[in-house]
Amino acid sequence: MARVKGAMMTRKRRKKTLKMAKGYYGAKSKLFRTAKEAVMKSGNYAYIGRKQKKRDFRRIWITRISAGCKLNGMNYSTFINGLKKAGVDLNRKMLSEIAISDPAAFTALCEQAKAALK
C-alpha cells in the first residue's frame, strides 16, 4: 500500500486559516502560527458577542418601555405585571416599538395594565 503524504491537506488547512486572518495587523495575517492564534481568539470573541447582542437588545427594549411607562405614571415592573394579568401577550421588542412609534396605543396599553391591577 502506498504511503499517503499530507502536504495537500496541510496546505489547504493553512490557506483557509490565513484567509480567515486577512486584514489582521502585522504578522497575524502573514504567519500561520500567529494567524491561527488570532483566528481562534477572534472566534471566541464572535461567539461571546452573539450572546451579548441578545442581552444588549433586551436591555434597550426594557429602557424604552420604562421611559414610556414613566410618561404614563407607571413603572416598568407594575406595567409588565398588569399586562400579564390583563392577558396581553406582547414581547418586549414589540412593546418598545409601540412606545416609540405610537404613544397613543402605548397609553392605551398602560390603561389596560392599570385596570387589570385594580
LINFEN-V658758 format. One record per residue. N is the residue number from 1. SS is DSSP state (H for helix, E for strand, L for the rest). BURIAL is I if it has 16 or more other C-alpha atoms within 10 Angstrom, else O. D_LAST is the distance of its C-alpha to the last C-alpha in Angstrom with 1 decimal. Layout:
{{N;SS;BURIAL;D_LAST} {N;SS;BURIAL;D_LAST}}
//
This chain:
{{1;L;O;84.4} {2;L;O;84.0} {3;L;O;82.0} {4;L;O;78.8} {5;L;O;78.2} {6;L;O;74.7} {7;H;O;75.5} {8;H;O;73.9} {9;H;O;70.5} {10;H;O;70.6} {11;H;O;71.2} {12;H;O;68.5} {13;H;O;65.9} {14;H;I;67.0} {15;H;O;66.9} {16;H;O;63.4} {17;H;I;62.3} {18;H;I;64.2} {19;H;O;62.6} {20;H;I;59.1} {21;L;I;60.2} {22;L;O;61.5} {23;L;O;60.5} {24;L;O;60.1} {25;L;O;61.9} {26;H;O;65.5} {27;H;O;66.7} {28;H;I;63.3} {29;H;I;64.1} {30;L;I;67.8} {31;L;O;68.4} {32;H;I;67.2} {33;H;O;66.3} {34;H;I;64.2} {35;H;I;62.7} {36;H;I;61.6} {37;H;O;59.9} {38;H;I;58.2} {39;H;I;57.0} {40;H;O;55.6} {41;H;O;53.8} {42;H;O;52.4} {43;H;O;51.3} {44;H;O;49.3} {45;H;O;47.7} {46;H;O;46.8} {47;H;O;45.2} {48;H;O;43.2} {49;H;O;42.3} {50;H;O;40.8} {51;H;O;38.4} {52;H;O;37.6} {53;H;O;37.0} {54;H;O;34.0} {55;H;O;32.5} {56;H;O;33.3} {57;H;O;31.6} {58;H;O;28.4} {59;H;O;28.4} {60;H;O;29.1} {61;H;I;26.2} {62;H;I;23.7} {63;H;O;25.2} {64;H;I;24.9} {65;H;I;21.2} {66;H;I;20.5} {67;H;I;22.5} {68;H;I;20.6} {69;H;I;17.2} {70;H;O;18.8} {71;H;O;19.9} {72;L;I;16.4} {73;L;O;15.2} {74;L;I;13.7} {75;L;O;15.6} {76;H;I;16.7} {77;H;O;15.3} {78;H;O;11.6} {79;H;I;12.5} {80;H;I;14.3} {81;H;O;11.8} {82;H;I;9.2} {83;H;I;12.3} {84;H;O;13.3} {85;H;I;10.3} {86;H;I;10.7} {87;L;O;14.3} {88;L;O;15.8} {89;L;O;19.0} {90;L;O;20.7} {91;L;O;22.8} {92;H;I;23.0} {93;H;I;26.3} {94;H;O;24.9} {95;H;I;21.8} {96;H;I;24.3} {97;H;O;26.6} {98;H;I;23.9} {99;H;I;23.0} {100;H;O;26.7} {101;H;O;28.0} {102;L;O;25.2} {103;H;O;22.9} {104;H;O;21.6} {105;H;O;20.5} {106;H;I;18.9} {107;H;I;17.0} {108;H;O;15.8} {109;H;I;14.7} {110;H;I;12.8} {111;H;I;11.0} {112;H;I;10.3} {113;H;I;9.1} {114;H;I;6.7} {115;H;O;5.5} {116;H;I;5.6} {117;H;O;3.8} {118;L;O;0.0}}
//
